């Protein structure tokens, strides 16, 4: 028995998918200094080298080769930016951060990249949200938890945060529910979703969420009282 819904995507999800499909490569930045200064909302995809990050990005944008997994895990040592927006108007940017934690990478290179990534996540002014991809069979590792701890002040100040449990098709329903509960505990009540590129599980929800991150509260202060997005004129 399959657990994922076969219902047609809602209008919101269709809109979000069409928007994500506009993703186009913008630039690759080996250092923070080489990142372009941008005004539009940016959301970053982060995760261990084998968490399925490239697959998730390609599935969400419905493009086979937008993000490509390096043949040598851990080799991709740059932040890749992709623009999003219809009719050539960029209204958001997706940032693909290098996979971390791969054993074969020399220790110095690992440390350098961890510093660059944490600096990016702490200082990028237009960063609106972070999607952390986690293999649910491993759960959040020490590196994931260290990164989460580093950005916690920004999350508390309103930065959106989502843990995406990839490869969910490899789990039974019981294992999936358990992995989801553990991830929610580890992120102190943060959002966690199951995701399977293979079975298209979680695709509509994640696409819709990214669209909302980019479009709902660009100018809204994220204080605890301000739960409603501003009314449209």
C-alpha positions as CSV (number, residue, x, y, z in Angstrom):
1,X,0.0,0.0,0.0
2,X,1.3,3.4,-0.9
3,X,0.9,6.3,1.6
4,X,1.3,9.3,-0.6
5,X,-1.7,11.2,-1.9
6,X,-2.6,10.9,-5.6
7,X,-4.9,14.0,-5.4
8,X,-4.3,16.7,-7.9
9,X,-2.1,19.5,-6.6
10,X,-3.9,22.5,-5.4
11,X,-3.9,25.8,-7.3
12,X,-1.3,27.1,-4.8
13,X,1.0,24.1,-5.5
14,X,0.6,24.5,-9.2
15,X,1.6,28.1,-9.0
16,X,4.6,27.2,-6.8
17,X,5.7,24.5,-9.2
18,X,5.5,26.8,-12.2
19,X,7.5,29.4,-10.3
20,X,10.2,26.9,-9.2
21,X,10.5,25.6,-12.8
22,X,11.8,29.1,-13.8
23,X,15.1,28.4,-11.9
24,X,18.1,29.5,-13.9
25,X,21.8,29.4,-13.0
26,X,23.0,32.8,-11.9
27,X,26.5,32.5,-10.6
28,X,28.9,30.3,-8.6
29,X,30.8,31.9,-5.7
30,X,33.9,30.2,-4.1
31,X,34.0,32.8,-1.3
32,X,31.5,35.1,0.4
33,X,33.3,38.1,-1.1
34,X,32.4,36.8,-4.6
35,X,28.6,36.5,-3.9
36,X,26.6,39.2,-5.6
37,X,24.7,41.6,-3.2
38,X,21.0,41.0,-3.9
39,X,17.8,42.5,-2.5
40,X,15.5,39.6,-3.3
41,X,14.7,36.9,-0.8
42,X,17.2,34.0,-0.8
43,X,16.8,30.5,0.6
44,X,19.7,28.1,1.1
45,X,19.7,24.4,0.7
46,X,22.3,22.7,3.0
47,X,23.1,19.2,4.0
48,X,25.6,16.4,4.2
49,X,27.2,15.3,1.0
50,X,25.0,12.2,0.6
51,X,21.7,13.6,1.8
52,X,20.2,13.9,-1.7
53,X,20.5,17.7,-2.0
54,X,21.1,17.9,-5.8
55,X,18.3,15.4,-6.4
56,X,15.8,17.4,-4.3
57,X,16.7,20.7,-6.0
58,X,16.4,19.1,-9.5
59,X,13.0,17.5,-8.5
60,X,11.6,20.7,-7.0
61,X,12.6,22.7,-10.1
62,X,11.6,19.9,-12.5
63,X,15.0,20.3,-14.2
64,X,17.2,17.2,-14.5
65,X,20.6,19.0,-14.4
66,X,20.1,22.3,-12.6
67,X,22.1,21.2,-9.5
68,X,24.5,18.4,-10.3
69,X,26.1,16.1,-7.8
70,X,29.8,16.0,-8.2
71,X,31.2,12.6,-9.1
72,X,33.5,13.1,-6.1
73,X,31.4,13.9,-3.1
74,X,32.7,16.9,-1.1
75,X,34.4,18.3,-4.2
76,X,31.9,21.0,-4.9
77,X,33.3,23.8,-2.9
78,X,31.3,26.8,-4.1
79,X,27.9,28.4,-3.4
80,X,25.7,28.1,-6.5
81,X,23.0,30.7,-6.9
82,X,19.9,30.2,-9.1
83,X,17.3,32.9,-9.9
84,X,13.6,32.3,-9.6
85,X,10.9,34.4,-11.2
86,X,8.5,34.5,-14.2
87,X,8.9,36.8,-17.3
88,X,12.5,37.3,-16.6
89,X,11.8,39.2,-13.3
90,X,13.9,37.7,-10.5
91,X,11.8,37.6,-7.3
92,X,13.9,35.1,-5.3
93,X,17.2,33.2,-5.3
94,X,17.9,29.6,-4.4
95,X,21.4,29.1,-3.0
96,X,22.9,25.6,-3.2
97,X,25.6,25.3,-0.5
98,X,28.3,22.6,-0.7
99,X,27.6,19.3,0.9
100,X,29.5,18.8,4.1
101,X,30.8,16.0,6.2
102,X,32.3,13.8,3.5
103,X,35.1,11.6,4.9
104,X,37.6,11.8,2.1
105,X,37.9,15.6,2.1
106,X,41.1,16.8,3.9
107,X,40.4,18.2,7.4
108,X,41.7,21.8,6.5
109,X,39.4,22.0,3.5
110,X,36.5,20.8,5.6
111,X,37.1,23.4,8.3
112,X,37.5,26.2,5.7
113,X,34.2,25.3,4.1
114,X,32.3,25.0,7.4
115,X,33.5,28.5,8.3
116,X,32.4,29.9,4.9
117,X,29.0,28.2,5.2
118,X,28.3,29.3,8.7
119,X,29.4,32.9,7.9
120,X,27.1,32.9,4.9
121,X,24.2,31.6,7.0
122,X,24.9,34.2,9.7
123,X,25.6,37.2,7.6
124,X,23.8,37.0,4.3
125,X,21.4,40.0,4.6
126,X,18.7,38.8,2.2
127,X,18.6,35.2,3.5
128,X,15.0,34.3,4.3
129,X,15.0,30.6,4.8
130,X,17.2,27.5,5.2
131,X,16.3,24.0,4.0
132,X,18.4,21.3,5.7
133,X,18.4,18.0,3.9
134,X,18.8,15.0,6.2
135,X,18.9,11.3,5.4
136,X,16.2,10.0,7.9
137,X,18.1,6.7,8.3
138,X,20.9,8.7,9.9
139,X,18.9,11.5,11.5
140,X,20.5,14.9,12.3
141,X,24.3,14.3,12.7
142,X,26.7,16.3,14.8
143,X,27.5,18.5,11.9
144,X,23.8,19.2,11.2
145,X,23.2,20.0,14.9
146,X,26.3,22.3,15.0
147,X,25.0,24.2,11.9
148,X,21.5,24.4,13.5
149,X,23.0,25.8,16.7
150,X,24.9,28.4,14.8
151,X,21.9,29.8,13.0
152,X,19.5,29.4,16.0
153,X,19.7,33.2,16.8
154,X,18.6,34.0,13.2
155,X,15.8,31.4,13.3
156,X,14.6,33.0,16.6
157,X,14.7,36.4,14.9
158,X,12.4,35.1,12.0
159,X,14.6,33.1,9.6
160,X,12.5,30.3,8.2
161,X,13.9,26.8,8.7
162,X,12.8,23.4,7.4
163,X,14.3,20.0,7.8
164,X,13.6,17.9,4.8
165,X,13.9,14.1,5.4
166,X,14.9,12.9,2.0
167,X,14.7,9.3,0.6
168,X,11.5,8.8,2.6
169,X,10.5,6.0,0.1
170,X,13.1,3.8,1.8
171,X,11.2,3.9,5.1
172,X,8.1,2.1,6.3
173,X,5.3,4.3,7.6
174,X,6.3,3.6,11.2
175,X,10.0,4.5,10.6
176,X,8.9,7.6,8.7
177,X,6.7,8.8,11.6
178,X,9.5,8.1,14.1
179,X,12.1,10.0,12.0
180,X,9.7,12.9,11.7
181,X,9.1,13.0,15.5
182,X,12.9,12.8,16.2
183,X,13.7,15.6,13.7
184,X,11.0,17.9,15.3
185,X,12.5,17.2,18.7
186,X,16.1,17.9,17.5
187,X,15.1,21.2,15.9
188,X,13.2,22.3,19.0
189,X,9.8,22.3,17.3
190,X,11.1,23.4,13.9
191,X,9.3,22.3,10.7
192,X,10.2,18.9,9.4
193,X,8.8,17.2,6.3
194,X,9.2,13.8,4.6
195,X,10.4,14.0,1.0
196,X,10.9,11.5,-1.7
197,X,12.1,12.6,-5.2
198,X,11.4,9.1,-6.4
199,X,7.7,8.9,-5.2
200,X,7.2,12.7,-5.5
201,X,6.2,12.7,-1.8
202,X,6.2,16.1,-0.1
203,X,6.7,17.9,-3.4
204,X,3.6,20.0,-3.3
205,X,4.0,21.0,0.3
206,X,7.7,22.0,0.0
207,X,7.1,23.9,-3.3
208,X,4.3,25.8,-1.7
209,X,6.3,26.5,1.4
210,X,9.2,28.0,-0.6
211,X,6.8,30.1,-2.6
212,X,5.4,31.5,0.6
213,X,8.8,32.1,2.1
214,X,9.7,34.2,-1.0
215,X,6.4,36.1,-1.3
216,X,4.4,36.5,1.9
217,X,6.4,38.4,4.4
218,X,9.2,40.1,2.6
219,X,8.5,43.4,4.5
220,X,6.9,42.0,7.7
221,X,8.7,42.3,11.0
222,X,9.0,38.8,12.4
223,X,8.1,39.5,16.0
224,X,6.1,36.9,18.0
225,X,2.8,38.9,17.7
226,X,3.0,39.2,14.0
227,X,1.7,35.9,12.8
228,X,-0.5,37.3,10.0
229,X,1.0,38.4,6.7
230,X,0.0,42.0,5.9
231,X,-3.3,42.4,4.0
232,X,-3.0,43.0,0.3
233,X,-4.0,46.5,-0.9
